[in-house]
Each structure stands twice: as C-alpha cells, then as structure tokens.
Amino acid sequence: MNKQIVIFLIKNDEKILVEKRHQTSNWADELLFPGGNVEENETLELAMFRETMEELGIVPKEFTQIPTKERIYGFNKVIVNPFYISKYQGEVPTHILDKKNPLLWIDFKQALTSKIEPVKKAAEALKEYLKL
C-alpha cells in the first residue's frame, strides 16, 4: 500500500501559503504546500489537524478535503491528500515550526503553473473547488 500525506492549502486573497524546501530535502529549493505524513491508524482529517499544529501552530476551524478528478501522487508515489483550510485560529509563522523551512505567501497563479506536478494539481483542484 502506498504511503499517504496530507497537504494544506491556505489562501489569503490572491495569495497562497507555500514552504520553500531546504537544499537537503526532496524537491530542494522548490515551493511546496505545507503538509506531512499520515501515521498508521490515523484518519486523513486527524493527520491534517496534527500536521497543521506541528508545522504551523494553527488550529483549523473551517476546512474541507479538496475533491480531485484523479489521485495525486508525490515523490516516491506517495498519495497526496489536499485540504483547503478557509478559517483557522492562530497566526501563521514565518517558517515551518518543526523543520525551519521558510513560509511564503505567493500569487495563487504561480502555484497553478508550478513545475512540481502535485503542487500544480492541488492548486488546480482548489481553483475548481472554489470556482475561481
């Protein structure tokens, strides 16, 4: 069975939150959506809550798993499960709390044209879901 991750897409007007990966990680120096692994016996929703606290220190208040036309695969064929967080409690930090990767607000259109396929597909799914 394929390993699964959750990613979270957080918009602020025309901007969307991404992390810049460190040079020593998969997709070094690329802009990816924050997220993390789904642990054994953990639901996707619980993984999303845990990961947003670990990585961003925020609590999702309104969210949905974004419907996708096809399964999204990431590095090493990991299954990517995107969530849209529309409201949250807390302040988004300037970096990923457990890895120190910088967090940036980029133009949503930049995510739609990403050369990283899972980023592009998740952004496209969010665009369709929000009817943008």
N, C-alpha and C positions, 0 to 999 in steps of 0.2 A: 504494500500500500504506500502511496506517495505521502511524503511529509506535507503538512499544511502550515500556512502562515496566515495571519490577518494583517491587513494594512488599513490605515485610516486616512480618509481624505477630509480635510477641514478647509473650508473656503472662508475668505474674508473679502466681500465684494467680488472684485475680479481677480483676486489673488488666491493661491492655494499653497498650503504648507508642504514643504519638502525637507528632506535632510540631505546634506552633502556627505557622501560616504568617504571614510578615510582611505588613504592610499593602500593600506594593507588588507582591505576587505574586498569581498566580491563587488564588482562594479565600482572599483576605486575611482574616486573623484566625481562620480555621477550623482545626479539628483534623483532621489527615490522618495516614495511616500513612506512615512514612519510606519513601523509595524514590528511584528515578531512572531515567534513560533507558537503553534498551538500545542500545548502539552498533552501527554497521554491522559485519556478520560476527561478532557476539558472540552466544553462546547465552544463553538466559534465566538459566541457572544461573551462568554466568560473570559476567553483569551483576549478579546478586544478590550474589555474593561481592565484586565490585569496589565496588558501592554501599554495602554494609554497612561495608567498610573506610573508604571516603571519608566517609560520613556519620556513622557511629557508632564507628569504630575498633575493631570487634569482628570475630572470625572465627567464622562459623557452623560448628558441629560436627555438629549433627543438624538436618535441615531437610527440608521437602517442598514441592513446588508444590501449592497447595491446589486440589483439583478444584472446578470451578464448574459449575452447571447451564447457565449461559449466559455468553457473553462479557461481561466488564465493560469499560465504556467510561468514560474520564475526560474531562477538559477537552479541547476540540477533537477529540473522537472518538479519543483515544489509547487503545490497548488496554492494559488493566491486568492484570498477571500477579502474583497474590498468592502469597507464600511464607510458610510458618509455620516459624519458627526456634525449636526447642524447647530446644536447648543451644548455647551459644556460649562462646568464650574471650575474656576481657577484661571491662572494666567499661563499662556503658552511660553515656555522658556526660550532662550536663545540657542540652546543646544540640547541634544538628546541626553537625558539625565544619566543613563547608565553606560553610555559609550562616548559621550562628549562630542559626537558629530554635530556640526553647526546646523541649525534650523533656519530656513529662509522662506520668505513669502515671495513666490514668483507669479508672474502672469499666468492665468489659467491656460491661455493659448499655448504657452511654452510647454506645458505638460502634454497637451494634445499632439504636439509634434516631436515628443521625446523619441530618441533613437533606442531607448530601452523599452522593449515590447510590453512588458507588464505595466509599466507606468502609462504608456500610451493607451493601452486597452482599458485600464481602470479609469483614466480620465475620460475616455470616450463613453464608457458606461455611465459615469456620473453625469456627463453632458446630456446623454439621452434620458436618464432618470429625472434630471431637473428640468428637462425640456428647454435647454439653453440654445 
